[in-house]
């Protein structure tokens, strides 16, 4: 395990227990107690609720985002939380936070990358400033996190670590108002699939997480019907349950996400007509 020098408080080896996957593509997780988890994008929404849930299950959770005060509010209620403020678009900040975490804990078992930016866009509102912002957060930011985590996983010869990336059902196929957001999420889906090829044979888990509509600050201003809308707390439950079952593709709510997955298999003429009819866009 890669470790930073002069560790301040090295945690004992995690007691998180695994069992061989049956129908899952990753090993099942039987117990989160002692697991060392880093959630990036944990100040609000899905990230914050997932952090709270894992803390309640006994995991040690490092929480990162730009809003240090919001992160501290979580840590005030959970002594097992480690606050690591950072801007995911700044590579140096991500690497420095990684080194601080290793100095505190001596190792890391799971990274969940939840950070992301959302913006509606169609051709008549195309804006390169917004394009670059979404690319910086949703793509480059994710690669910054992966750069921090991969050396740790590759140093674990016996496996047991993992990476989870929150993408979106908007990445399944093209959708109205998702001119830039959708392609960034499609790239993350491709990334997870590629990571699985390399990490699974080494005994590491990869979780591709595709939520449908979740009530968060990012979706609060949507001016269209959001089928199957769920709370951030429900999304966190789905994510944790999926990881515990060893699922690779964690998507929810199933009624909506499976409908979209089926729709993308249609001939394009039918697909475009169906989406236009359903959305009115």
Number of C-alpha atoms within 10 A of each C-alpha: 15 16 19 17 11 11 16 14 12 15 16 11 12 17 15 17 15 16 13 12 15 11 11 16 18 26 24 22 19 14 16 21 17 21 26 26 26 27 23 29 26 29 25 20 20 25 26 24 21 26 31 21 16 19 25 14 14 17 23 26 27 27 28 28 24 16 16 15 13 16 24 18 12 22 20 10 11 16 11 17 22 21 23 24 24 22 18 27 20 14 18 14 16 24 18 14 18 23 20 18 25 24 19 18 22 23 26 25 22 22 23 24 26 24 24 22 16 17 17 16 18 12 9 6 10 13 12 10 8 17 16 12 16 20 20 20 21 27 20 18 22 25 19 20 21 17 14 20 21 15 12 20 26 16 11 18 12 11 17 19 24 23 25 21 22 25 28 23 23 22 20 20 17 18 18 17 15 19 18 22 25 25 20 25 25 18 16 24 23 12 17 21 16 12 18 20 11 12 19 17 10 17 18 24 26 30 25 26 28 24 24 24 23 23 18 14 10 14 14 9 9 10 7 9 10 15 13 14 16 17 14 20 19 16 24 21 15 19 26 17 15 20 24 20 21 25 23 21 19 22 23 24 20 14 11 18 22 13 10 18 14 10 18 16 11 12 9 11 8 13 18 16 10 14 17 13 10 9 12 9 10
